[in-house]
Amino acid sequence: MPDSFPPPTHNPAVLDFLSSRRSNLAKAMAEPGPTAEQLGAILQIGVRVPDHRKLAPWTLTVFQGSARDDFGKVIAAAYQADNPDHPEDRVAFEASRFLRAPLVIAVISTPKACVRGTPVWEQQLSAAAVCMNLCLAAQASGFGAQWLTEWYAYDARIEAALNMAEGDKIAGFVYIGTPTQKASARERPDLTHVVTYA
């Protein structure tokens, strides 16, 4: 007989957390962000996701401090190149994208060639799961979090600045900080419209 093991533990606190979870707006975040120790834990939980054949088909780039401003200049330059007639205040807005929160994590999908055939789609889904786990870990640590893409997640110049290879995609930017306003509730899907039973 197989060795016995304890059954999963019922955890109502986790269920309550998940049932009321709501994204915080990046524009409504402030200092402080996570400490180094807190960030380490958030990152560790972030990559604890389904990963068929243990390929780790993603990388994470953390932006803190002046790195946010530096990357904002890259975003602004790309925007201005495409929109030379737009006013300077709009260019400045683009430059401040990463300054909305004290911490931004870029999650990059990096599918691996796999002889045994883990589909690229499965690997990309794993990167999306990293984004969601980062949000959950940050919020469970007492911070606000929002998973965004926005136009620059699909721009080749931004991809080059992140040293992305062909086939890589930005799964999202996860903004983390101290919320300055309560996350507002929003209507959720009616299960009768999205769930069927075979």
C-alpha positions, 0 to 999 in steps of 0.5 A: 500500500502507498504511504498515507499522507494528510489530506489537503487542509481547508483554508478559509482565509485563503478562500476569503482572500481569493474571493475578494481579490481585486487589482489595485490601480498602478496610478494609485500606488506609492512608496513603500514597495517591498523590502529585499526580503519581501521581494525575494519571497514574492518572486519565489512564489511568482515562479511556483506555477504549472510548468510542463516538463520543468522548462521555466519558459519565462524570465523576470526583469525587476525595475526599482529606483532609477531603473524605472526612470531609465526605462521610462526614457526608452518608452518615451523615445519609442512613443515620440518617434511614432508620434512626433507631433504629440505635445511634450506633456504626453511624452512626459506621461509616457516617460513616467509609466514605470514611476506609477509604482515603486516596483515593476516586474516585467514577465517575459515568455521565453518558449523553449524548443522541446523535443518531447513537444511541450506546445509553445501555447502551454509555455506562454500560459505558464508565463501568464500564471507567473504574472497572476502569482506575482499579483497574489503574492504581492497582495497577500504580503500587504501590497497593491498589485496590477498586471498590465501590458499597454502598448509598449508590451508589443513594441519591437524597440521595447523588446530589444531594450529587454534583450528579448529573443525571437519568439519571446513575448512580454506576458505583462508588467506587474506593478507593486506598491502601497495602495493609496486608495481602496480597490473598487469592486466591479461586476464579475461574470455570471457563471451561467453565461460562462460555465457549462457541464459536460 
